[in-house]
Amino acid sequence: MDLRLRRRILLFLTLVCSASGAFADNTYHQKETDDYVTLGDLTVEPGKDEVYKLKVNLNGTQLYTAFEMDIELPSGLEPVMEKDSKGDMRPKVLIWRGQGTIYPYTVDEETGDRDFSYILFASYGVIGKNILRMAVSVNGKDFTAKSGTLVTIYCKASPYLKPGVDDVHITNCHLTTNENVIIDGKEMRGQQYNCKDRTETINALAHSTATINVSAKNQWGSCVVPFDIPELPSGLKAYTVTDRESGIAYLKQQSSILAYTPVLLYAENGFSGTFSGDVDETKYKEVAQQNIIYGAIVPQTKNNGFVLQNLGEGVKLYAMSGQTFEIPAGKCWVEPTIYNGAKYMEMVIDDGTTGIGSAECSNGAAQHEPVYYSLDGKRVENPLPGNIYIVDGQKVLKLK
């Protein structure tokens, strides 16, 4: 957490404490309560371009003036992020102002507009992965009802959200009243009540939509999707990585992309396309694997293996070499069972009919200047990127 964000959180909690008396820091006067928070019913379609509204509801037995809580969302369900007045990105969380609102307000006599006075703070991913933290105070006033909708969280569902029932964990939920309490012999206003942790659920349909992009500049990419793509469109090629040795990764071309099967992609002129399909809930996995290529369904943090990069010499599979890489959902990496210190791996197509020799040393340096031949055996003086040639008896895809 950066210093500026820490200061803002501290300032917010100070304002809440001054508005409602002692708050979460005064642990010796806290009480337990059977009052609780629930979520409204929510069904989403993974990957659909739609914003969903997740309602957070209070089920109480007394009037409160403030609350705070942490909500851990399932991987693939993320809040919509927008800039606040200072330009910082915040999750879109709004107090409920609609029919049955429990927040106090005044009404403008001329316009009839309702004016709500409150403080709201929300962050996402700051205190923990997938955790949305929020706190609201109505400046020392009481809510107007013991139960009702507190806030609406605006969310989007990624293509990689697990189909079926997904858990949403509500923890560190504290409700504060305007009761007078005695602390160190002094009377203060603000009694904190601690709620029990709860697990609520949302539902994800067994249908997903994902967009695949390959930049025209790099021509290479990777993907894993949770549904079958039975036929690849023109201009897009997919490869599994079957094996590797001596700085070479063996690629085998695929005519389709199967669900939860990580592949490398090649598109000479770049590619962007959207695909949809039904998802088999029983096949869901957080990490997909096919031979030595892995795909992230849930984002992964890795420091071992190889990832596609263009470091100025064309796209290759470069070794992570202990450097930390965040692999987003839908992207892949190669993780050989044996690592011999290669800095990178060239990609060579293996059609099963030609032997593939060692074209590189373990440090990625070429052993000799390659001689290129077309597939019909003619020598090529100026091989073009994106075409397949024969080099030393092997099929090679020219990268640059």
C-alpha positions in Angstrom: 0.0 0.0 0.0 1.5 3.4 -1.0 1.9 6.1 1.5 -0.7 8.4 0.0 -3.4 5.6 0.1 -2.4 4.8 3.7 -2.9 8.5 4.7 -6.3 8.6 3.0 -7.5 5.5 4.8 -6.2 6.9 8.1 -8.0 10.2 7.4 -11.2 8.4 6.6 -11.2 6.3 9.8 -10.4 9.5 11.8 -13.5 11.2 10.3 -15.6 8.1 11.1 -14.4 8.0 14.6 -15.1 11.7 15.2 -18.6 11.3 13.7 -19.6 8.2 15.7 -17.3 8.1 18.7 -14.9 5.2 19.3 -14.6 2.8 16.4 -12.7 -0.3 15.5 -9.5 0.6 17.4 -11.0 0.5 20.8 -11.1 -3.3 21.0 -11.8 -3.5 24.7 -15.4 -2.3 24.5 -16.5 -4.1 21.4 -19.6 -6.4 21.5 -20.7 -9.4 19.5 -24.0 -9.3 17.6 -26.2 -11.8 15.7 -27.1 -9.0 13.2 -25.6 -9.8 9.8 -25.1 -8.8 6.2 -26.3 -10.7 3.2 -26.0 -10.3 -0.6 -28.8 -9.9 -3.1 -29.4 -12.7 -5.7 -27.0 -12.3 -8.6 -26.6 -14.4 -11.8 -23.9 -13.5 -14.3 -22.7 -14.7 -17.6 -18.9 -14.9 -17.8 -17.3 -12.7 -20.4 -20.5 -10.9 -21.3 -20.1 -7.1 -21.8 -22.5 -6.2 -19.0 -22.2 -4.4 -15.7 -23.9 -6.3 -12.8 -25.2 -4.8 -9.6 -24.4 -6.7 -6.4 -26.5 -5.5 -3.5 -25.3 -5.7 0.1 -28.1 -5.8 2.7 -28.2 -5.3 6.4 -30.4 -7.6 8.6 -30.4 -5.8 12.0 -32.2 -5.5 15.3 -31.2 -1.9 16.1 -30.3 1.4 14.5 -26.7 1.9 13.4 -24.7 4.9 12.3 -21.7 3.4 10.5 -20.3 0.1 9.2 -17.2 -1.4 7.7 -16.5 -4.8 6.1 -14.3 -6.8 3.8 -15.9 -8.7 0.9 -13.7 -11.4 -0.9 -15.1 -11.8 -4.4 -14.5 -15.0 -6.4 -11.7 -14.9 -9.0 -13.2 -13.6 -12.2 -15.8 -11.3 -10.6 -14.3 -7.9 -10.3 -15.7 -4.5 -9.3 -15.9 -1.8 -12.0 -13.0 0.6 -11.3 -13.4 4.4 -11.8 -11.4 7.5 -11.0 -12.2 9.4 -7.8 -12.0 13.2 -7.5 -8.2 12.9 -7.0 -7.6 10.7 -10.0 -7.1 7.4 -8.0 -8.8 4.3 -9.2 -11.6 3.1 -6.9 -14.2 0.3 -7.0 -17.6 1.7 -8.0 -19.6 1.3 -4.8 -22.7 3.5 -4.1 -25.0 3.8 -1.1 -28.6 2.7 -1.8 -30.6 5.9 -2.4 -33.6 4.1 -4.0 -37.0 3.1 -2.5 -36.7 2.0 1.1 -33.3 3.7 1.6 -32.1 3.5 5.3 -29.9 6.5 5.0 -31.1 9.9 6.4 -31.5 12.7 3.9 -33.0 16.2 3.6 -35.4 17.3 0.8 -34.9 20.5 -1.2 -38.3 22.4 -0.9 -38.0 23.8 -4.4 -36.7 21.0 -6.5 -37.7 18.0 -4.3 -34.2 16.6 -4.7 -32.9 14.5 -1.8 -29.6 15.3 -0.2 -27.6 12.6 1.5 -24.8 13.4 3.9 -22.3 10.5 4.3 -18.7 9.4 4.1 -17.9 6.4 1.9 -14.5 4.7 1.4 -13.8 1.7 -0.8 -10.7 -0.1 -2.0 -10.0 -3.3 -4.0 -7.0 -5.5 -3.9 -5.2 -3.3 -1.4 -5.4 -5.4 1.7 -5.6 -8.8 -0.1 -6.2 -10.5 -3.4 -9.8 -10.1 -4.6 -10.8 -8.3 -1.4 -13.0 -5.2 -1.5 -12.9 -3.2 1.7 -15.5 -0.5 2.3 -16.7 1.7 5.2 -19.6 4.1 5.4 -20.6 6.7 8.1 -23.6 9.1 8.1 -21.8 11.7 10.2 -23.2 10.8 13.6 -26.8 10.4 12.5 -28.7 7.1 12.8 -29.9 5.0 9.9 -33.6 5.4 9.4 -34.3 1.6 9.6 -32.8 -1.4 11.3 -32.6 -3.4 8.0 -32.3 -2.6 4.4 -29.9 -2.3 1.4 -26.6 -0.7 2.4 -24.7 -0.4 -0.9 -24.6 -1.5 -4.5 -21.3 -2.9 -5.9 -20.9 -2.6 -9.7 -19.2 -5.7 -11.1 -18.1 -7.4 -14.3 -17.7 -11.1 -14.9 -14.5 -12.3 -16.8 -14.6 -15.2 -19.2 -12.7 -17.2 -16.5 -15.2 -17.0 -13.7 -16.0 -20.6 -12.4 -19.4 -21.7 -13.7 -22.0 -22.7 -11.2 -22.2 -21.5 -7.6 -19.3 -19.2 -6.4 -18.6 -18.3 -2.8 -18.4 -14.7 -1.6 -16.8 -14.3 1.8 -17.9 -11.4 4.1 -15.4 -10.8 7.0 -14.4 -8.1 9.4 -17.9 -6.7 9.5 -18.3 -4.1 12.2 -21.5 -2.1 12.9 -21.5 1.0 15.0 -24.3 2.7 17.0 -24.6 6.1 18.7 -24.7 4.5 22.2 -22.7 6.2 24.9 -19.8 4.1 26.3 -17.3 4.6 29.0 -13.7 4.3 28.0 -10.9 5.0 30.6 -13.5 6.8 32.7 -14.6 9.1 29.9 -18.0 9.0 28.3 -17.8 8.6 24.5 -20.3 8.0 21.8 -20.0 5.0 19.5 -20.5 1.3 20.4 -19.0 -1.2 18.0 -20.7 -4.5 17.3 -18.8 -7.3 15.5 -20.7 -9.6 13.1 -19.9 -13.2 12.5 -18.1 -14.0 9.2 -20.5 -15.2 6.5 -20.3 -16.9 3.2 -22.8 -15.9 0.5 -23.0 -17.0 -3.1 -23.5 -15.8 -6.6 -24.3 -17.9 -9.7 -22.3 -18.0 -13.0 -23.9 -19.4 -16.1 -22.2 -22.3 -17.9 -21.5 -20.1 -21.0 -18.6 -17.9 -21.6 -17.3 -15.3 -24.1 -13.6 -14.5 -24.6 -11.7 -12.2 -26.9 -8.4 -13.3 -28.3 -5.8 -10.8 -29.4 -2.5 -11.1 -31.2 -0.6 -7.9 -31.9 0.4 -7.3 -35.5 3.8 -6.1 -34.2 4.7 -9.3 -32.3 2.6 -11.8 -34.3 2.7 -14.2 -31.4 0.5 -14.6 -28.3 -1.0 -17.3 -26.1 -4.4 -18.2 -24.7 -6.4 -20.7 -22.8 -10.2 -20.6 -22.9 -12.8 -22.5 -20.9 -14.8 -23.7 -24.0 -14.0 -25.4 -27.3 -13.2 -23.4 -30.4 -13.8 -26.2 -32.9 -12.4 -24.3 -36.0 -9.9 -21.5 -36.1 -10.5 -18.5 -38.3 -8.3 -17.7 -41.3 -5.1 -16.0 -40.3 -4.9 -17.5 -36.8 -2.7 -20.5 -36.0 -2.5 -22.4 -32.7 0.3 -24.6 -31.3 0.8 -26.8 -28.3 4.3 -27.0 -26.9 5.1 -30.7 -26.8 8.7 -30.8 -25.6 12.0 -28.8 -25.5 15.7 -29.4 -25.4 18.9 -27.3 -26.0 17.1 -24.0 -26.4 14.4 -25.2 -28.7 10.7 -25.5 -28.0 8.8 -28.0 -30.2 5.5 -26.8 -31.4 2.7 -28.9 -32.8 0.0 -27.2 -34.9 -3.6 -27.6 -33.9 -6.7 -27.3 -36.0 -8.8 -26.2 -33.1 -8.5 -25.0 -29.5 -10.0 -27.3 -26.9 -11.4 -26.2 -23.5 -8.7 -25.7 -20.9 -6.0 -26.5 -23.4 -3.2 -23.8 -23.3 -1.7 -22.9 -26.7 0.6 -20.5 -28.4 -0.9 -18.4 -31.2 0.6 -17.0 -34.4 -1.0 -14.4 -36.7 1.2 -12.9 -39.4 -0.9 -9.8 -39.6 -2.2 -9.7 -36.1 -5.6 -10.9 -35.0 -8.6 -9.9 -32.8 -11.7 -12.0 -32.5 -14.4 -12.9 -30.0 -15.5 -16.4 -29.3 -18.3 -18.0 -27.2 -19.1 -21.5 -26.1 -20.7 -23.6 -23.4 -18.5 -24.5 -20.4 -18.3 -27.9 -18.7 -18.4 -27.1 -15.0 -16.8 -30.5 -14.2 -13.7 -29.6 -16.2 -13.0 -26.3 -14.4 -9.4 -25.9 -13.0 -7.4 -23.0 -11.8 -4.4 -23.9 -13.9 -4.7 -25.8 -17.2 -1.8 -28.0 -18.6 -1.0 -29.6 -21.9 2.4 -31.3 -22.0 4.8 -28.5 -20.8 2.6 -25.5 -21.5 0.4 -24.1 -18.7 -2.5 -21.7 -18.8 -3.9 -19.5 -16.1 -7.6 -19.7 -15.5 -7.0 -17.9 -12.2 -4.1 -15.3 -12.3 -0.8 -16.8 -11.3 2.5 -15.5 -9.9 5.5 -17.3 -11.4 9.3 -16.9 -11.3 10.2 -20.2 -13.1 9.7 -21.2 -16.7 9.5 -19.3 -20.0 7.1 -16.6 -21.3 6.7 -15.0 -24.7 8.6 -11.7 -24.9 10.0 -9.5 -27.5 13.3 -8.1 -26.2 14.5 -6.6 -29.4 15.4 -9.8 -31.2 11.9 -11.0 -32.2 9.5 -12.9 -30.1 10.9 -15.9 -28.2 10.2 -17.9 -25.1 12.4 -16.1 -22.6 13.3 -17.7 -19.2 11.9 -16.0 -16.2 15.2 -16.5 -14.4 13.8 -15.8 -10.9 12.1 -12.6 -12.0 8.5 -12.5 -10.8 5.8 -12.5 -13.6 2.1 -12.0 -13.1 0.3 -14.3 -15.5 -3.2 -13.0 -16.1 -6.2 -15.2 -16.6 -6.2 -16.5 -20.2 -2.4 -16.4 -20.7 0.2 -19.1 -20.8 3.8 -20.0 -19.8 6.1 -22.9 -20.5 7.5 -24.9 -17.6 9.9 -27.7 -18.7 10.5 -30.5 -16.4 14.3 -30.1 -16.9 15.9 -26.6 -17.1 19.4 -26.4 -18.5 20.0 -22.7 -18.1 18.8 -21.5 -21.5 18.1 -17.8 -21.6 15.5 -18.3 -24.2 14.0 -20.9 -26.5 13.4 -20.7 -30.3 10.1 -22.1 -31.5 10.3 -24.9 -34.0 7.3 -26.7 -35.6 7.4 -30.5 -35.3 5.1 -32.3 -37.6 6.2 -35.7 -36.4 7.9 -36.6 -39.7 11.3 -34.8 -39.4 13.9 -35.1 -36.8 14.7 -31.9 -34.9 18.3 -31.3 -34.0 19.9 -28.8 -31.7 20.0 -25.5 -33.4 21.0 -23.5 -30.4 23.4 -23.6 -27.5 22.0 -23.6 -23.9 22.7 -19.8 -23.7 20.6 -19.1 -26.8 23.6 -18.4 -29.1 23.4 -19.7 -32.6 25.9 -22.5 -33.5 26.1 -21.5 -37.2 24.5 -19.2 -39.7 21.3 -21.0 -40.7 20.6 -21.9 -44.4 16.9 -21.7 -45.3 15.1 -23.9 -47.8 11.5 -23.6 -48.9 9.2 -26.6 -48.3 9.8 -27.8 -51.9 13.5 -27.9 -51.3 14.6 -24.6 -52.9 17.2 -22.4 -51.2 15.9 -19.1 -49.9 18.3 -16.2 -49.7 15.9 -13.8 -48.0 13.5 -15.7 -45.7 10.5 -13.7 -44.7 9.1 -13.5 -41.2 6.0 -15.6 -40.6 6.9 -18.3 -43.2 7.9 -21.9 -42.6 11.3 -23.1 -43.9 13.5 -26.1 -43.7 16.7 -25.5 -41.7 19.1 -28.4 -41.0 16.4 -30.9 -41.9 13.8 -29.3 -39.6 10.7 -27.1 -40.1 11.3 -23.7 -38.6 8.9 -20.7 -38.4 10.9 -17.6 -39.2 10.3 -15.0 -36.4 12.0 -11.9 -37.8 
